[in-house]
Amino acid sequence: MDKDEIDLQRIPPEAPWGPRTDSAFHGVEFLPEDLGEALNKTAMRVNEKYSSLPAEEKGIHIINIRAIEDIGYIQRESTLLNSLCQDPDANCKHGLYFRDGKRKVDYILVYHYKKSSVSKTLTRRIHHNDSSARSIKQDHQLPGKGGHLDVGESETHMDYHEDDKRFRREEYEGNLMEAGLELERDEDTKIHGVGFVKIHAPWNVLCREAEFLKLKMPTKKVYQINQTHGLLKKINSVIQKITEPIQPKVAENKPETVKRLSYPFSREKQHLFDLSDKESFFDSKTRSTIVYEILKRTTCTKAKYSMGITSLLANGVYSAAYPLHDGDYEGENVELNDRKLLCEEWASYGVFYKYQPIDLVRKYFGEKIGLYFAWLGVYTQMLIPASIVGVIVFLYGCATVDENIPSMEMCDERNNITMCPLCDNTCSYWKMSSSCATARASHLFDNPATVFFSVFMALWAATFMEHWKRKQMRLNYRWDLTGFEEEEAHPRAEYEAKVLEKSLRKEYIHKKTDKEKLTWKDRFPAYFTNFVGIIFMIGLTFAIVFGVIIYRISTAAALALSSTPSGRSSVRVTVTATAVIINLVVIIILDEVYGCIARWLTQIEVPKTDKSFEERLIFKAFLLKFVNAYTPIFYVAFFKGRFVGRPGDYVYIFHSFRMEECAPGGCLMELCIQLSIIMLGKQLIQNNLFEIGIPKMKKLIRYIKLKRQRSLDHEEHMKKKQRYEVDYNLEPFAGLTPEYMEMIIQFGFVTLFVASFPLAPLFALLNNIIEIRLDAKKFVTELRRPVAVRAKDIGIWYNILRGVGKLAVIINAFVISFTSDFIPRLVYLYMYSENGTMHGFVNHTLSSFNVSDFQGGTAPNEPMELGYEVRICRYKDYREPPWSENKYEISKDFWAVLAARLAFVIVFQNLVMFMSDFVDWIIPDIPKDISQQIHKEKVLMVEVFMKEEQGKLQMLETWKDKDMKKGENCNHHSPKLSRSQSGSMSSCHSYHIDV
């Protein structure tokens, strides 16, 4: 006996042609009207009914399939076994098509069901060859569905929820069928307990929905795109030849000289469109978008409340819903498809130097994802000039470090400047020359070129925004989105459920059935929770930063007790480095926590539409992550060293810890260290390692789970996976918010504190070169194919970018004015310098303190550590000397410097804002050539319709002329008509009436 054969000999063979119900089939009826139909229905019911019981309870021995012939229903020519086919998946191209090999799979619904391994073997070996039996169009029933076995009461109770889900699926799939979709079920998969419903949208449904969605489709009309002439044409040709090696080798990326005129699809005007190839007229992206729109508006009404696809997914009725990828992207015999092309020309690190094939990305993933990668590409390109200027500024600092008089004075040991202790008791006096390295390093980032670079970056941000708006307009024209307006979206399932709950409550109380909606009163508890939650999270961030400050102060005091001179000299570096690393770890952890909290806070608000939900989520997540990432940097830039007091009257935290001070060279160097470590750490760990490592780990875990669940059946193990099975094992698409968020935070690092770290654009550029290919590889190989979403801009992210750009001007003004020594140097140079040079600047910024004025218990324990007795020590501040009448009071120099700092902030801010607005005004949002092309399209469209109307009028006139000639011929007949002439005359009148 063959292992692949089945014997149903225990089924009694009597009465083969009559309607019967046999105990072995638990009430399954076999109808005699049509043998083929009876075969299909019988096999469908066997497939479903024997899917949850062991073989012993089914009354079936797996012996010989030929015994089915004894029943009398099956002729010997009929075949039920896939094993008899040469290649069972040849027609369906491994899941890309239905079983008939003609209808393409446009969407997949996935569900879980309970099924034993033996019944799975039976189901796998019994199939239908008739494609009509495979389609849900027959009796509203998917293949494999049928009656249900009567099982024990306990098992029935246990499977109540599974039955409820199955009933909802049946109703929902029936409603999809009524909407015109064609479905096909497949439970014969390598994944145990997982079923797939394949969805196909026929031509008439695609046309109907394309008209509803107002999709712009290319018409037969082709027109010439305006080309440049003269010198511009020569320049463009030279640029094309130069950039040819870095262009992707895809058809969509070639420059076009002609373009098809596009028009919103209409069934009444199908003659305008090129329908010679209906299979490719709607591409896979458009087909999946249309099916998804039907899935969203189709509901399951027999539940407690109306459930669309989002609710069915949330309630576990379906476990996943996604469109299919076009095919495999790697392998020797893989057919060339858009996915494979994207993998080779886009999602590969070997093509990092090439432009992105944005048009192909849009064709495969849709406009929304296409716009994200286009924006990321423009941002990365704009970082190139910013990086070059930043490197030049840094090199200028390196070249002039030996000529910087203040750092030379600090490093000169002959000055013999004794500084006051950095902490109480344990710290002793120290020489200013010991901070020579810090002073020289500070000049690399704190020099006159830094001010120029801050102005440059402010203008760069304005230019970047304008350049993106123009690029976005070009893409809108190329992608036929110029007239696209977002219509009101479907309400979210959670919103509808909340409204239904409210209406039922009101109906129960007031007996009213008016249509309800959620008001601010209904959402007030959620709004209050949001407000309290956000304030608490921001407070938590401040508390953590404060804790790190305590760590810095206490660690500095502890390291000062070190007996080795080298340990005491490296206190500042050690404390700064470890504190920044702690900040980085906390930021990365809180980023993930705040992302989850922002989503929960948004969910309890119950926004009406997906767009509203996304915008509120983005705002909350950005606010929390912005505070989380930049609070430690803000502390170092604007608060550290500002509230320390003076020797003999220091400010203490908890009466124990003295506030930390800046180095003699200022806090700018420490700000640079803080910014660089946090920026590079976030990019390396959070953006790259997490994006690479976590998906790989999840994929490995899924692989291990599937390997454990895999049957020992050799045939099933060797069976090639269908496309929808492979895609099911990929990660679901979670939206573009995380991708945009990390880039916006990086944009903040590049612009907000660029005065302290001119190399920030360079590191951002290097990161983004990797980031583009990393994201591309993730989208092509690691994620399920997302549903294509139409969009004409990047939405709320543009407003956030503008806000960050405006804020960057203000912050850089304060960094230059208050954090760096740029303003004090200018004040000294023009007000206090005796010879017009910077000689004496360091001494001018230091105040004197008499060590006899120390408070009790705060003087150094080892005052003779330097080898001599110290009577006067110096500290950085503008205060009166101890021999003055108003000793230790703030001096007039302080007020002069403060006034200059505030004046610089006002002048810098207004000047740069004006220049940015001027750039915004002088660069038009819509390129001139695109504006002309859009106008040309409108004129051509009017001409097309005018010609169509003229053709109709000419046809009507032709019909009228024929009608009049026919009438004249009829009127010339004699009054005495024969019988045949009378019939001819009546035909004239009838013709006239028909016309």
Sequence and secondary structure as in RCSB ss.txt:
>XXXX:A:sequence
MDKDEIDLQRIPPEAPWGPRTDSAFHGVEFLPEDLGEALNKTAMRVNEKYSSLPAEEKGIHIINIRAIEDIGYIQ
RESTLLNSLCQDPDANCKHGLYFRDGKRKVDYILVYHYKKSSVSKTLTRRIHHNDSSARSIKQDHQLPGKGGHLD
VGESETHMDYHEDDKRFRREEYEGNLMEAGLELERDEDTKIHGVGFVKIHAPWNVLCREAEFLKLKMPTKKVYQI
NQTHGLLKKINSVIQKITEPIQPKVAENKPETVKRLSYPFSREKQHLFDLSDKESFFDSKTRSTIVYEILKRTTC
TKAKYSMGITSLLANGVYSAAYPLHDGDYEGENVELNDRKLLCEEWASYGVFYKYQPIDLVRKYFGEKIGLYFAW
LGVYTQMLIPASIVGVIVFLYGCATVDENIPSMEMCDERNNITMCPLCDNTCSYWKMSSSCATARASHLFDNPAT
VFFSVFMALWAATFMEHWKRKQMRLNYRWDLTGFEEEEAHPRAEYEAKVLEKSLRKEYIHKKTDKEKLTWKDRFP
AYFTNFVGIIFMIGLTFAIVFGVIIYRISTAAALALSSTPSGRSSVRVTVTATAVIINLVVIIILDEVYGCIARW
LTQIEVPKTDKSFEERLIFKAFLLKFVNAYTPIFYVAFFKGRFVGRPGDYVYIFHSFRMEECAPGGCLMELCIQL
SIIMLGKQLIQNNLFEIGIPKMKKLIRYIKLKRQRSLDHEEHMKKKQRYEVDYNLEPFAGLTPEYMEMIIQFGFV
TLFVASFPLAPLFALLNNIIEIRLDAKKFVTELRRPVAVRAKDIGIWYNILRGVGKLAVIINAFVISFTSDFIPR
LVYLYMYSENGTMHGFVNHTLSSFNVSDFQGGTAPNEPMELGYEVRICRYKDYREPPWSENKYEISKDFWAVLAA
RLAFVIVFQNLVMFMSDFVDWIIPDIPKDISQQIHKEKVLMVEVFMKEEQGKLQMLETWKDKDMKKGENCNHHSP
KLSRSQSGSMSSCHSYHIDV
>XXXX:A:secstr
  TT  B TTS  SSTTS  B GGGTS B  SS HHHHHHHHHHHHHHHTSSS HHHHT B S GGGGGGGTS  
TT    GGGSS TTTTTTTTTB TTSSSB  EEEEEE    HHHHHHHHH     HHHHSTTTTT  TT      
  HHHHHHTHHHHHHHHHHHHHHHHHHHTT EEEEE  SSSTTEEEEEEE  HHHHHHHHHHHT EEEEEEEEE 
    THHHHHHHHHHHHHGGGS S GGGS  SEEEEEEE  GGGGGGB  S HHHHS HHHHHHHHHHHHHH  B
 SSSS B HHHHHHTTSSSEEE   SS SSSTT    HHHHHHHHTS GGGTTS   HHHHHHHH HHHHHHHHH
HHHHHHHHHHHHHHHHHHHHHHHHHGGG HHHHHHH GGG  EE  SSSSS   EEGGGGHHHHHHHHHHSSHHH
HHHHHHHHHHHHHHHHHHHHHHHHHHHHTT TT         HHHHHHHHHHHHHHHHHH         HHHHHH
HHHHHHHHHHHHHHHHHHHHHHHHHHHHHHHHHHTT SSHHHHHTHHHHHHHHHHHHHHHHHHHHHHHHHHHHHH
HHHHH  SSHHHHHHHHHHHHHHHHHHHHHHHHHIIIIITTTS EETTEE EETTTEE     TT SHHHHHHHH
HHHHHHIIIIIIIIHHHHHHHHHHHHHHHHHHHH  S HHHHHS   HHHHHHTSB    SHHHHHHHHHHHHHH
HTTTTT TTHHHHHHHHHHHHHHHHHHIIIIIB        SS THHHHHHHHHHHHHHHHHHHIIIIISSHHHH
HHIIIII SSSSSTTHHHHHEEEEEGGG  TT S S TTTTSS  SEEEEES B  TTSTTTTSB HHHHHHHHH
HHHHHHHHHHHHHHHHHHHHHHS SS HHHHHHHHHHHHHHHHHHHHHHHHHHHHHHHHHHHHHHHHHHHHTS S
S  HHHHHHHHHHHHHHHH 
